[in-house]
Structure formats: C-alpha cells, structure tokens
Amino acid sequence: MSFGLPPSTEVSRQLPKKAIIERFGLSGKERTKFDSTIHRITISNEVSPRTVNIPEGKDVKSIFVLKVELQDEDYDEKVISLLFRLIEQNMVLVLESGARYRPIAFREVLIQGDWTQDLDLHLNGLDMDDVWEDLIKQVGNIVVEEGNDLDSQIAIDEECRKLDSQIEKLRKKMSSEKQPRRKRELYSQLKELESKRASIRIGDDVS
C-alpha cells in the first residue's frame, strides 16, 4: 500500500524487528515492550529526488514512510517514540491495526493523526524541506495560524492538548467528589485551567 504516494516511491521492504533490537542493543524491558507492541515493520515508501521530481531541501534530503503493524490497537506510545529515536530519519510511521491506519510523525513531540480506513498522503512543496513540513501538517491535521511558524504552532497545540487532558480529569474528579469544600477547590482549579486554555492565542509564549 502506497498511502496515496506516487508508485515510484514504493519500497515494500521488511525491516526485521530482530535487526533493530540487536543493532541498538535494547534492554530486556525495552525488548519485551517492543515485541508486545509491534508485529512487523515495513519500509513502505522513500520520497527523495531519486524517486520523485522534487529537489533536496537545505535540511531534508529524503523522507521515509514505515508501515508498523501493531499487535494491538491499544499500543504503548513510548515504543513508538523509541522507534523515532532509534531510526534517525525524517519519517512518517503508519500504524496498522486491522483495516485501520494511523499516521504519526515526530517533531520535538509525537504528532499523532486520526485512525482511518483510507489514508492519503500528498507531496506538496518546492523542495524536500517544504514537503516534510507539509506532511507533518497532514499527519497532525495542523493548521498554522497567522503569525506562527510550524514549530510554534506545534508547541501551542501540544500545550492545549495537555490542558484539555487536565481539564477533563478535573471535571471527572468534580463529578465524583462528595465533599463541598473539596468540590469548590476543584472548581477553582478547573476555572484556572480553563482561563489558561482560553488565553492561548496567536504569538503567545508557550513554555
């Protein structure tokens, strides 16, 4: 499967798990998690000046798409992050579970797309730098707002994601809390987080 990419980019070469484990000397615990999370890894596509009529960029020379067949859809994100650390390439991982796919990229943080039965990636840009940035936007459904570059937008979106998670947890705590005083405390914390979430605007300093 080419995931919408040109046939000229197809590689379809399996990357043995054993070779990764042995080459990078994973610890026993890492190996166990790796095996229990990943069933098979296949180099699906290579996007480079050799395979498409797009020149190298200043920073990006080539891009790889790896299909990662999961043992279970409820996967360990730490194992996926580990793959990005071990394989030092500009790459998109396409997780496969059953008949569904989920694209993932890494740019300071893990950028995870939605699960879908039909994944179509497109090559947009004048050089590989442009193509890589656009692929990251496609993977994460990222809309770069006016005044931001991709990296600052990713930082803002990640901060919002973390705050949304904290807000959801506080709401659940509030709904189950019986003590009025503790409930008021949780409400105050909730309002503080919601205010912080609402204050994130274009150009804000996110740390």
Beta strands, then each sheet from edge to edge (+ up, - down):
strand 1: 10-14
strand 2: 38-47
strand 3: 63-70
strand 4: 91-97
strand 5: 100-106
strand 6: 110-112
sheet 1: 1+ 2- 3+ 4+ 5- 6+
end
